C-alpha cells in the first residue's frame, strides 16, 4: 500500500483559520505604524519644499512662494483657513503679488496622502520668501492623522523662525521662542 503525501482539506482549513486569526490580531498594530509613516513622509516633503523655496528665492531674487493647494484628487480644503491638508506647491509669483497666479510656474507640487491633516499656525494661502531666501514671516505647521488630536503619538510639528531655521517638534504646536 502506498502512502500519499500532502494535506487534507481539514488540515488546510485549520492552517488558513490560524493564519486569519494571527493576521486579525496584527492588523490594528499596523494602522498606527502607517499613520506615523504618512506623517513622517509628509513632514519630510514639507521640509524639502521649504528648502527648495529658499534656494530658488536666492536664485531668482525673491518672487518664490510656498502655497497651499486648495483642491486635489482626494480632497477639498476649506477656503481662507489654515488647512493645508490637500498639499502644497513651490511656485514663482510676479513682483508685487502676494501669491502665485493660477498660470504661474510650479517648481514642485506635493499632494498629501489621504487620512492626514496638515494645519498651518496662521491663516494664509502661502508663504513668500525674499531675495535672501528668508520667509517674510515665521510660520509653523502641525501634521497629524485625520481625526486625531495634537496629543496623538503620531503628531509632529514643523517649526520655522523668521531667520529661516527649520526644525521638527515631536509635540505640536511649536513652542514660541524669543
Secondary structure as GFF3:
##gff-version 3
##sequence-region A 1 178
A	DSSP	alpha_helix	9	59	.	.	.	ID=ss1
A	DSSP	beta_strand	64	68	.	.	.	ID=ss2
A	DSSP	beta_strand	87	92	.	.	.	ID=ss3
A	DSSP	beta_strand	106	111	.	.	.	ID=ss4
A	DSSP	beta_strand	116	120	.	.	.	ID=ss5
A	DSSP	beta_strand	126	129	.	.	.	ID=ss6
A	DSSP	beta_strand	140	145	.	.	.	ID=ss7
A	DSSP	beta_strand	156	160	.	.	.	ID=ss8
A	DSSP	beta_strand	166	169	.	.	.	ID=ss9
###
